């Protein structure tokens, strides 16, 4: 669905490129995560992919369209939700969706169904100027779904959301993937990336030093150990055991059979730890 070869981009007036010889593919129905700190080039890459930035070097093809030859029809089958909502504040939530739906030639979703999906039905006739940041984020998100896109570009989709609404958004994203939608997710939130993405690209100063599946990264950089927390004599204790021959480890078996086990976890590395390890940079907003 997305093919990028040797993509390089510099903003006008800047001698230093923001994107440096990027090459990657995104498969149909995949959630592809673009991770990195602010200023790494994530949003710039996304703007090139959705046709907002021209003058790049290299080749970019999205949904079968070479972006150098794109026309208006390109936007009929992509959806974009920017990190900072771009909505009409003097219109209601419903009027915003109705306005944006009118831009498309194809059949669009029922705005009321989308509002219901993210818990905004009761606010359908409220001016967006009265919305909180989280409400604007949810409205911005469903606006990107109006035209039933084949590819969805999401930039920090859970920013500013409380845990409950963030959960709703992530469940919708996973459901869209099940329906065959390809999702390009730009974020610096490792928890979102680890939960949602099939593959991850780590972006550092306009380069992509790492592209791999979430599971492969965790296996490659984690310790092949199991940590067990248990109680003994009313005291909470922790033991660590190698995964190899775990079934024959007498101490481990003794704990399972004679102690109250509180938790058992494999000692895989977190995505943030992996990012720091392979890039040497902290992942900050």
Number of C-alpha atoms within 10 A of each C-alpha: 17 19 18 17 15 16 18 20 24 16 15 9 6 8 8 11 16 20 25 18 17 19 16 14 15 18 12 16 18 20 25 25 29 25 26 29 19 15 14 19 23 27 19 18 21 21 16 17 20 18 16 10 14 13 12 17 15 14 16 23 18 20 16 11 16 14 18 13 8 13 10 7 12 17 17 17 16 22 23 22 23 20 18 14 16 12 19 15 15 13 16 20 29 21 18 21 26 17 12 15 21 13 12 16 10 14 12 18 16 13 22 15 13 21 21 13 15 18 16 19 17 9 17 20 13 18 17 22 14 13 16 11 14 17 21 21 26 27 27 23 24 23 24 21 23 22 24 18 20 20 27 24 23 23 22 19 25 23 16 16 18 10 10 8 17 19 14 15 21 16 13 15 21 16 12 20 19 12 11 13 21 26 29 22 26 25 25 22 20 18 12 18 22 19 11 21 20 16 20 23 21 23 23 23 16 22 19 21 12 15 17 14 16 19 14 11 20 18 13 12 17 17 14 14 16 18 17 19 17 19 15 12 7 8 7 12 13 13 13 15 17 15 15 11 8 14 9 9 13 10 12 18 13 10 17 13 10 10 14 14 17 12 10 14 11 16 19 19 16 15 21 18 18 18 22 12 12 12 16 11 14 13 18 9 10
